[in-house]
Amino acid sequence: MSRTPRRLLLAGLASTALVVAGCTSNEPQDTGGDAAGGGGGQSTPVAVGGNDEPGETVTIGFSAPAADHGWMGAITSAAQAEAERYEDIDLQVAEGTNDVNLQISQIEQFINDDVDAIVVLPFDGAALTEVATQAMEAGIPVVNVDREFSSPFAARTTILGDNYGMGVSAGTYICERLGDQPDAVVAEIAGIDSLPLTQDRSQGFEDALSDCGLEVSNRVAADFTVQGGEQAASNLLQAAPQIDAIWNHDDDQGVGVLSAIENAGRDEFFMVGGAGSANMMREIQSGDSVVEATVIYPATQAADGIRLARLLAQGKAMSDLVEVEVPRTIQLHAPVVTADNVEQYLDTAFES
């Protein structure tokens, strides 16, 4: 496989990032006659619809943290399933690890193996920035998933969920339900407070609530685990004798949150989840749970990364766009799942 020179990999880093709401797709589309972008006589160098046709086999290295909860497990399994769809992908999967030094060594091994592209969800984006930059300098395109590197030179493309948007979606839903009750008590069960993603979710939630005159009355932080969620929710319920709505940032820790709610015998409020697990969607479907909604944080990010890494390694672009290069940044949407649309999302949801 011919290797793109470093200068060409890095040349587009100063350009404005393109943000795409929703999942990326390279499935052939019916253009209805004229080619996309044909206005004014402009032609598109890459044929629309040809990206899924088999090309030269490319080797893609994939590394992610340990699958120690449902969302992370879904990330890895979806990436592997996406690679299996293409006969021209040779996917090399490193063992999932929460050891930063081990993950660095995995990327170093991919570099030594001269893979054609690397997809990495870092345990710690800042800690893996240097080794990812080394891969880019070696001419290997890196696709950064979910947890951003601290330098734009460390990745050719970055795929992100919308953490701020999750908070906005949750807050907007609660505003729609309680916006006419200015004294409503809104509680928040966050994830790990030191993480930027948690801070972004909380800020989006606060901003959305402020639009309808509400605010967070009680807030606790957990750690994205069942045990942490149960303990944090128990503390919250003891501190707040009356609650109208709860937003829980993470559906994996939500299993523990629901256990604490059941143990406390409380049901005067409704709850909005976060991430979009199948078990929370079944709670919504049941109609007799405090869980009314959950906000999607897509577990498809690494699968999209595999698909984009294949395009980069084969010198292709995204056939759904007029742009002839794979975008620098893709940010996925954070929709709200309720009883009205749960069947649309349930089949592809992950299990907590």
N, C-alpha and C positions, 0 to 999 in steps of 0.2 A: 504494500500500500504506500503510495507516495505521501510524504509528510509535508504539511503546510509549514512554510518558514515562520519563525517566531514573529518577524515583523508584520506578517499578514494576519497572524492570530491576534496580535495586540493592536493592530491598526485601528480597529473600530471602537476601542475602549473609550475614547473621548467623545464619542457621539452620544446623542440623547437616547436613553433606553426606551424601548417600545414595550408598553404594558398591554398585555392581552388578558381580558377578563374571560374566564372559562378555560376548559381543558384544551390543549393543543391537539390537533388532529391532522393527519396527512392522508386521510381517505380521499379517493377520487371524488370530485364534485362535478355535477352537471353545470357547465357555465352558461347554458341556454343559448349557445351560438358563439358570440364573440368571446375571445379570451379575456380573462380578467385583466384590467389595466389597459385595455385596448383603446380607450378614449384618446383622441388626439394623435392616433397612429403609433403610440408607444407599444412596443412588444416586450414580452417577458422572456428572458433567456432560458428559464427553467420550465419545462413542460408541466402544465397543471395536471395532476392526477397520476404522475409517473413515479412518485416517491415510494409507493408500496411495492413496486415491481422489484424483484430480486436484483441485486447488484453485486459488486465485488465483496467478498466476505471480510468483515471487519471484526477485530477483537476489542471488546469493551470491558474495562475493569470496573467493578462496582464494589463500593465500601460504604457501610452504614453502621450505626450503633447497634448494640445487642437488641434483639426483639424481646425486650423485657416487659412490654405491655402491648395491648391490642393494636394501637395505631402504628407503632414502629414495626410490628410483625407484618401488618398489612402493607406497609411501604416496601419491604423487601420482597414479599411474595408477589406483589403487583409488578415490581420491576422484573422479576424472573419470568412471570407469565407473559409480559410484553415482549421480552427477548425471544421467547419460544415461538412467537407469532412470525418471526422473520428467519428464514433459512440462511440469510447472509449475516447473522449475528452470532459470534462466538463470545458468550458472556462468561467472564471470569469473576466469580463472586468470592470476595474475602469474607472470612468469618466475622460476624457481627461482634463489635467490641465497644465497651465504654472506657477502654484504656487509650488515652490520647496517643501515647508513645507507640502502642501497637498499631493504631490506625495510621500513624505517620509512616511506620515501616511498611504497611500494606501499600500505600501510595508509592513509596520508594521502589517496592518490588514491581509494581505495574510499570514504572518508568524503566527499570532495568529490563523488563520483559518486552519493552518497546510496543506496548499496546497502541491501538489506533485512537482510542478516546478513553476518558475516565469519567465516571459518574460517582459523585461522593456526597453523602449526607454526613457532614462532620459531627462528631460528638461535641466538638468545640471549634467553631468556625475560625476564631482568631488563632488558635493553636495549630491549625492545619494550613494556614495561609501560606507559610513559607514553602512547604513541600508541594502544595498545589501550584505555586508560582514556578517551582522548579520543573514541574511537568509541562507547564505552558512554555517555559523557556526551551524545553526539549522538543517543542513542536507538537505536543500532545494536547488536543483540546480538552478542557476540563469543564464538566457541567456540574455546577454547585447547586445542591438541593436543600431547601428549607432554612438552614442555618448559614448565614452569609459569612464569607471570608472578610477579612478586614482590609483587603486591598482589591481594587477592580482588576488588577493585573493577574490575579490568581485564578480567574475563570473566564472562559469564552462566553458562557451563558449561565445565568442564574435563574432557577425556578423557585418561586416563593408562594407560600400560602399568604393570606391577607389577615394578619393578626389584628391590626387596627380595625379592619373591616369586620372581623368577628365581633369585636366589642360594639361596633356601630350597629350591626345586625341584631345582636341581642338586646341592646338598649332601645332600638327602634321598635322591636316587637313588644317590649314591656311598656313603652310609651303608648303604643296602640291599645294596649289592654288597660292601662292605669292612668293615662294622661289626663283624665278628668278628675283624678283624685290627688290633689296636690300634697296631701298628708300621707300618701302611701309609703310604706316602709319597704325599701328595696335593699336586698342583701347581695353580697358578692363573695363567692368562694373562688379565689384565684389559684394559680399554679405556683411555681417557684418564683418568688418576688424578685430575686436577683437577676432573672433572665429578661433580656430586652423584649422577648415575645410576650411575656406576661405583662410587662409594663405597657406595651402597645395595646394589648387587649383591654386592659383596665382604662387606658386613656380614651380609647374609642367608645367604651361603655359609658364613661363619665360624660363625654361630649354629646353622645346621643341622648342620654337622659336629660341633660341640661336644656335641650331643645324643647322639651315638654314640661319643664319646670320641676323635674324630679332630681334626686341625688341619691348616692349610695349611703344608706343609714348605718349599715353594719358590714364590715369587710374582714375576712380571714384569708389566710394563704395556706395552701396544702403543698403537695409535692408531686402531683401527677400519678400517685399510687392509690390503690384501694384503701390501704391502711391510713395513709395521710388524709385522704378525703373523708374517711369516717371520723377521724379525730378532729379535723378542722370543722366539720359540720356539727359535731357534738358541742364543741366550744361555742359555735355561732348560736345554736338553738338554746343553749343555756343563757347566753347573754341577751338574746332578743326574744321576749315573751310573745311578741306579735310581729309577724312578717307577712307582707303581701306578695312578694315575688323574690326569687333567688336566681341569680345567674351563676352557674358552675362552669368554670373555664374548660373542663376536660372530662369527657365521658368515661375514661378509664377510672379516674378518681371518683367519678359520679357513682360507681357501683358502691363505694364506701359511703358516699353522701346519702344515697337512698337507704342504706342500712341504718345509718344514724337517725334519719327521719322516721323510719319505721320504729326503731327502738324508743324514740321520744314520743311516739304517738301523735305527731303533728301532721296536719293536712290543710291548714287554713290558707296556704299559699300555693302558687304554681311555680314550677321551676323550668328554666331554660338551660339546656345542656350545651356542650361545646365539643366539636370534632366530628360528631355524626356517627356514633357506633350503632350497630344493629340492635343491641339490647335496649338502648335508649329509644330507638325508633319503635321497637315493639311496645315499650311503655306508652309511647304516644298513641300507638294504634289501639291499645287496650281501652282507652277512654276512662279508666278508673285510677289513673296514676297522677301524682302531682306534676309529673313531667308532661309539659304541653308542647315543647319545641326543643330542637337542638340546632346549633349552627355548624354547618359543614366546614371542616378544615381538611382539605382533600388528602387522602392517602394515595393518590395517583401521582404525586409529584415526581417520585423516582422513576415511575413507569414513563412519564412524559420525558424525563431526563434520558432514559434509554433510547427512546425514539429520536430525540434531538441529537444525541451523541452519534447515532447511526447516520443521520443526515450530514452532520459535520464531518465525520470521517469519510463519507462518500462524496463530499463536495456538493451536496444538494442543499436545497432551501425548503421552506415550508410552502407547499403547493396551494394552501388556502390564502396566502398573502400575495399581494403584488410585489412586495419587497423581495429581492433576490438573495437575501442572506437570512440565516436563522437569527432571530432577535437576540439582543444582549440580555434582556430581562423579561421574564414572563411571570405575571402575578395572577394567581387563580382566585376565583370568586368565592365568597363566603355566604351562600344562601341559607335561609332559615327553613327547616323542615318542620311541618305541622301535620295535623291529622288530614289536612286537605291535600297534601302532596307527598305524604310519606311513602306511598307505594312506588313513586318515581325513583326514590333513593335507596330503598331497603335492600334490593338485590345486590347492590354493589357496596354496601356498608361493611365495615369491619366489626369483628366480635371483640368486645372488651373482656 
